[in-house]
């Protein structure tokens, strides 16, 4: 059985810009963002890649033409060979009835406003959501007439769940899936037992009360891009202790006894939220970009997330006695919250996958379809599912930039040792190895690495390499065997995907200061010899040379651009920054002396 999963709508950006004014700062507030594709053959996950890595448009919502083509090519097959095409959305009649009722039952809207909203929904359904629209979109972008019997629309939240469930090993677990919105709901809880999914429908949260969307409104209020920059708000929250009283909890969110919550306005009611936030935080247009004001609002927003998701988890604990937890959806990228949720619960462990946000639903849809067809998915836990480039590809790219760089080839076994020697000093190095990682985090194959012991290293990388805000922290990568020695990891034995944050033990805070946030925490990636042999060997060599057990690991890109995918991408990014060296496979690269 060959299953091809995907996410993305060809017309979403144009349609949402025209009908819902999703432009400028709101450009990511649409269905199908983070488009991607994944391929499963006879239950085995063969390939997966995000479209942005190939079309070079960050967080793209476009139909994943390039991603689909690459997955098929990597599997040596064509669309004719595919048995099932799994799409990560299912706009059933029941879902559409609820979306219509959301409009018609809105007591605050006039009849004219309701007719206008219904008209926009009708156009959206005809252009994006209906089966006819999905098939037409597929034909337009692939040239292939997809048999309707081969198309399997998968409910968006189930796609999220299947990503987390299978990447965690397919064991029985309770789950929380929470994001901006799926087709209709924004959060579900339940359990997977003996392979059977049970959703606790009575405590699901619909999209009118989306916690993630409320956090996105706060993100926008503070001058950042919603559905993109929420991690900046999370980072700002670390600059002050949590508030003693929280205006969001006192004046915005209504908490309910069953662990759910309600918010006062739809997320699209930006002026109403701005007026409310200005009143409760004594804010205004002139204050929203003031650093101390941003920190105060961010701290309250972060605490709100933590308290409300903890209440959901409390209800889930009372409903399911299973010891393990799966947390997926865009809200699961709030890695500060993840650690607190786990440590404050009775769960023995919690899994948040490398595809927790919408990048993962193409993969999850394929996993769901394979499972429905009777092929028990075999995924492993490796995120390295994307394109790989051989020696000839690298040499061709180097030749293209031969007037700007010089290079030498190193024996493969010597690459970690030579790189570790360079990292002893204040060098910043682009690290490009093997298959590209899947998901929003650079996990050691398309990374920028540096020594965290030097004062000012964080500021240097933010300003001269990443070209981003100075308050942004960097993550450390560490051998799994040393993680508990350096960090207070609590219940976690490993954190391979940068989805958890831990306190840095006091004895190490100065030693790894470049990878230590202002609140003495770090979002870590743990590595083993099995998970990433070259990176593990580099860490071991670096520790032997310096006594520093970690490296700074940040994504190989600059602000506003996707993580590099190809050798050409890597060289272009390297030359556009002040990185000192580039390790491109087995080649050590630096700028030409006369460039």
N, C-alpha and C positions, 0 to 999 in steps of 0.2 A: 504494500500500500504506500503510495507516494502522496504526501500532503504538503501543500504550499500554503502558508499563512501570511496574511498581510494586514497592514493598517494604513489608512490614508485615503483621502478623497481628492480627485483631480480638480474639482471646482470649489473646494471648501474656502480657500482664501479669497477668491473673487466674490463668492456668494455672501460670505459673512461680512466682507468689507462693504458690500453694497446694501445688504439688508439690515445688518446689525452694527454697522460702523466699527467693525473690528479692524482698525487700522492704527498706525502709529504705535503708541504705547500699548494699545489693546490688541495688537496684531496676532497674538497667540491664543486669544479667547475664541476658539473654534473647535469643531469636531475634527478628529483625524490628525491633530498635531503629532509630531514625532513619528512620522511614517516610517515603516520598516517592512522587512520580509524575512521569513524563516522557512527552512525546508526540512522535512522529516521523511526518511525512507525506511520502510519496514520497522517503524518504531524508533529508529535512531536519529537523533538530531544531527544533521549534516552541516548546516550552515545557517547563519543569521547575520544580517547587517542592517543598520539604519540608513535610510535614503540620504540623510544629510551628509554622511561621510563620503558619499559618491557624487552628489550634485553640488556639494559645498555650500548649501544654504542652511544655516543653523536652525534647528528645530522645525524643519520644513513639514508642511502638511500635504505636500504634493503627492500624487499617486506615485508609489515606489517603483517606477519603471526600472531604474538602474538596479535597485536592490533585488527585485524579482529576477532580472536577467542574470545578475551575478550568482544568486543562489542556484538557479537552474544550471548555469554553466559549471559551477563548482561540483554539482551532483552529476554532471554528464548527461543531463536529460533535457527535454523540451516540454512545453506546455501540453503537448498532445499526450505525453506520458503521465501527467498528473491525474490522480484519481479524485482528489478532493481539494478544492480551494476554500480555505477557511478565512472568513472575514471577521474582524474583531468587533463587530457591532451587529445588533439584531433589533431592528425597529419593527417589532411585531404589531399586529392590530391592537393588542392590549396596551402596549407602550404608547402608541399614537393616541389612543383614547385618553390616556392619562395626561399626555402633553396638551391635548385639546382642552381637557377639563381644567388644567392649570390656568389656562387663559379664561375660559368662560366662567369659572368660579371665583375669579379675582374681583372681590367687592370694591376694590379701590379704583378699578378701571372703568371708564365710560364705555358705552356700546361702540362708539367710533374707534376707541383705542383697542377694544377686543377684536373688532373686525380687521383692523390693521395688522394686529399680531397674528390672527388666524391666517390672513393672506400671506404673511411672510413664512409662517410654518408650512402652508400648503406648497409654496414655491420651493422651500427647502426640501420637503419630502419628495417632490417630483424630481428635483435635480440631484439629490444626494442619497436619501434614505430608502427609497423604494427598491425592490428587487430589480425593476427595469432600469433604474438609474445606476445601480451597482454594476449590472451586466454591461450597460452602455459605457460606463467609465472604464471597465476592464478592456473592452474592445478598442476604445479610442487610444488607450495607452500601451496596449500590447499587440494589437492587430489580431487578436485571437477571439473567436466566437466561443465564449464559455458556455457549456451545456448547463442550463439552470439546475439540473439534477446534481451537478458536481459542486455547486456553490453551497457552502454551509455557513450561514451567518451565526456567529457565536456571541451570546450576551457579553457585553464588555467586561463586567465584573467577574464573570466566570473565566474569561481569558486572563485577567489579572491573577485570579486564584490559581489557575492551572500552572501559570509560570512559577509562582511561589511553591506550590505543592510538589511539583515534579523536580524542581531544582533543589528542593530540600530533601529529596530522597523518596518521596511518595509515601511517607508514613502518616498514620492517623494524626490529626492535629485539629485544634480549634483555629479559627481564622477571623481576621478583621481586614476588610478591603475598604479603603477610604480614599476618595479622590475628588476632583472638582465636580464632575458628574459623569455618569455612564449614560445610557439612553434616558433613564428617568431617575434612578436613585443616585445618591452620592456616597452612601456607606452601607455595607452589609456585614453581618457577623453570622457565624455558624460553625460547623465542624465537618470534616471529612473523615469518615469511619468506614473501614473496609472498602475503600474506594467510592463510597456513596456520599454525595454532597447533600448536606441538610442546611438550609438557610433559615435563620430565625427571623422570619418575615416581620413579626410584630415589633421588632426593634431596628428595622431598617430605617434609614434616613433619606428622604427624598431630596431632589436637587434644589428645592426652594429653601432648604435649610443646610446647605452645603458648608461645612466647616472649612474645607480647603478653599472654596471660593471666597469665603469671608477673609481668610488669610491673604488671598490674592488681592482683595480690595484694600487691605492694609498695606500690602506691598506697593500698590499703585499710589496710595495716599502719601507714602514716604518718598515718592519720586522714582520708583523703580518700575520695571516691566512686569506686569502680572502674568502668572503662569509661566514664569521664566526665572525671576530673580528672588523667589521666596527664600532661597538659601542665604541671601544677603541680610534679610531680616533676622533669620536665625543667628547669623554671625554677629550682628549688632547687639542682639540680646545678651551676648556674653560679656559686654562691657559694663554691666551693672548687675547687682543682685536682683532677684525677682521682686516685684512690687509688693508692699504689705497689703494694699488694697488694689483691686484690679478693675479699672473702669469698664473693660470689655465684659467682665463677668457681672458687674453691678448694673450696667446700663444698656448692654447690647444683646448678649446671649441670654436666653431663658433655658435653664437646665431643668430636665424633667426627671421624675423618680425612677424611670426605667433605664436611665443612663443615656438617653438621647437628649436632643437640644433643639431649640428653635431660634432663628435669627429674624430680625424685624422686617427686612426688605430683601427683594431679590438682589443678586449680586450686580445686576445691571443698573441698579438705582444708585449710581455713583454720587450724584449731587446730594442725595439724602444721607448717604453714609459720610460724606465729607463734612456736612453740617453737623452730624451727630458726633463724629470724632473730634472736630474742632471744639465743640462744646464740652465734651467730657475730658479732653486733654488740654484745654485752654490753648488750642492751636490756631492756625491760620496759614494762608499761602506763604507768608514770610517766614514761618517757623518750620515748615515741613522738611526742609533740607538742612536745618540746624542739627549738628551731630548729636548733642545732648538730648534734644527733643526726639530725634529718631531712635536713640537708644532707649528712652523711656517708653515710647510706644511699642518698639520691637520687643522689649522685655515683657510688657503686658500681653502682647499677642502670642509670644512663645509660651508664656505661662498658661494662657487660655487653651492653646492647643494641648498642652500637657495634661491639664486638669480634665478637659472634656473627653479626650481619648482614654484617659485612665478610668473615667466613669463608664465608658463603653466597655472597657476591658473588665471592669468589676461585674457588670451584668453578664458578660460572656463567661467569666469564671464560675458564676452561679449556675449557668445553664449547661456547661460542659466540664466534665471532670478530666478530660484529656490533658496530659502534661505539657505538650508542645504547642507553640503558637506560630502561625504564619501571619505576617503583616505585609500587605501589598497595596498598591495604588500610590498616586502621587504624594499623598500625605506621609507615606512610609519613607520618603527621602528626608524627612526631618529627623536626622540621625541623633540629634541631642535628645529628642523625645523618645526615640526607640530604646535607648539604654535605660532611661527612667521608667518607661513602661514595663520592661522586663524585670528590672530590679525591684519594682514596687508591686509585682504580681506574684502569684503562687506558681506561675509557669516555670518549668525547669530550663527551658531554652526558647528562643524566638528566632525565626528565620525571616530575613528581609533579603530578597534576591537582588542580583545585579540588574534585573529588568523590572524593578518594582513600579516604576512610572510607566507612562504610555509607550515608551520604547519597547516594553516587554509584551504588549498584548498581541503583536503579530506572532511571537513565539508561543504565547499561551493559547491563542486560537488554534494554531497548528497542533499543539499538544492535546487540546480538547478533542479535536476532530480525529486525531489518530486513536485516541482512547475510545471514542465512540465507535470506531471501525473495528475495534478488537485488538489493535496493536498496542500493547502496553509500552508507553514511551520509555526510552532509555536515554537520559540526558547527560548524566554525569554532572559535575558542578563547575566545569570550566567555563569562564566567560569568553574564552578566546575562540570565537566562532566566525570571524570575519575574514577579509582578504589577507593573503600572504604573498610576499614578493621574493623572488629568487635572486641569485647573484647577478644574473644578466639584467634583470629589471633595475637593480640598484646601480649597476654600471652604466646603463643607459641614462638614468636620471643624473648621475654624476657628470656624465659627458655633456648633458644639456646645460649644466651650470659650471662647466670647466673653467670659464673665465673668472669665476667668483670664488671658487673653493679649491682646496687641495686635499688629497686624501692618501691613506695607505691602508692596505689590507692586512688584517691580523689573523693569526691562527684562531679558529673558533674557540678553543679552550682557553685562550689568553685574553679574550675580550673582557670578562669580568675583572680580571686582575689589573689590566691596563686602565679600565674605567675607574676602578677603585683608587688607583694611584692619582688620577686626575682630580677626583673628588676630595682628596685630602685638603686641597686648597679651596679658595673661594670661587671655584669654577661652577658654572651652571651648564648642564649637559642635556641635550636632547637624546632620548633613548628610544630607538625604533627597532623592534624585534618581532619576529614570528607573525602569527595571525592576530588581526586586530581584535581588541576586546569589544564586547557588546554592552550597551548601556551607557549611562551618562558619565560614568567615572572612568578615568584612565587608571588601569589596573596593572601597569608595568610593561605593556608592550608598545604603547604610544604615550610616553611620559616625558616630563621634564624633571630631572633629578638634581639635587644639590645637598651639600653638607649643612645640617641644621645647627651646628655648634657656633657659627659665626654671628656676632651681633650685626643686625642690619640686613641679614640675608633675606628675610621676609620682605622688607621694604624694597630691596634691590630687585627681587623677582617681580613683585607687584608693579613696580614703576617701569623697569627697563626691559622686562621680558613679557609679562602677561598683559601689561598696559591696562591695569584695572585699579579699583579702589584700594587705598592703603589699609583699611580695616579688615580686609579679607584674610582669613587664616589659610595655612597650608597643612596638608595631611602628611603624616609620617608613614612610611612602609617599613615593616619590621619582620624578622623571622618569627614564625609562630612560636617557636620554642623559647623565645626571649620576651614575648609580649607581656606575660604576667609579671615579669621582672621589672619592666619599664612602666607599665600602665596598670591601673586598678581595674581589671577587666570583669570583676564580679562573676556573674553566672556564665559569661561567654568564654569559651576555650579558644575561639578563633573569630576573626572578623575579616573575611577575605575580600569583601566587596565595598569597603568604606561606608557601611550603612549603620555603624555604631560609633558613639563618641565616649571616650573614657578619660577619667582624671589621669594626669601624668604624675607619677610618684615624685615627691619633692626632691629626692636625690638626683633625679634626671632632668628637672625643669630647666636648669641653666645649660646642661649639656646638649639638649635638643631644643633650645629656645626658638629656633627658626620654624619648628613644627609644633610649637606649643601656643595655643590661643591665649588671649589675654586673661581668661578665667582658668588657666592651667589645665585645659582639657585638649584632647586631640582626637580627630576622626581617623582611625587607624586602618591600615590594610595589613593583614597578616599573610605571610608567604611561606610555602614549604618547598622542599626539593621536588615534590611531585606536582604542585600546582603551577610553578613557574621556575624551572631549573636555572636559567641564566640569571634571573633577578635574585633568586636565593643565593647563588654563588657570589654575585656582586655584593650583596649585603654581608655575607660571611667574610669576604676579603676586606671589605671596608671596615668592618668591626675589628678585624685583626690588626689593621694598620693604624686605626685611630682610637679604638676604644669607644666609639660612638655606635650604638646598636641600631640606629635608624637612618634613613635618608628622607629628605623632603621628596614627595612624589606629587606632582601636579600635572594636569592634562597638557598634552603637547598641542597647544593652540594659543592664540591671543584672544582677548575679549572680543566677542561678537562673531567669532569663526568656529566652525566645527573642529573637533579633534582631527589631526592629520590622519590620512588613511594610507596614501601611497608615498614612495620615496620622493617623488616630485613635490608633493604637499609638504613633506618634512623639510626638504631643502629650502623651499620658498619661505616657510615659517622661520627656519633657522636664520636665514639672511635678512629677514624683516625684524629681527630682535637683536638683543645684545647677548645671546647665548654664546658661551665660549667654545664649546665643542659639540659635535653631533656624532653619536655612535649609530651608524646606519648598517644594521646587520653586523657583518664582520669588518666594516670599514670605519676607521676613525677619520672624521672630517673636520676641517677648520677653514676659516676664511683664507683666501689666497693672500699672500703677503702684500701684494700691490693693489688689492681691491679696496 
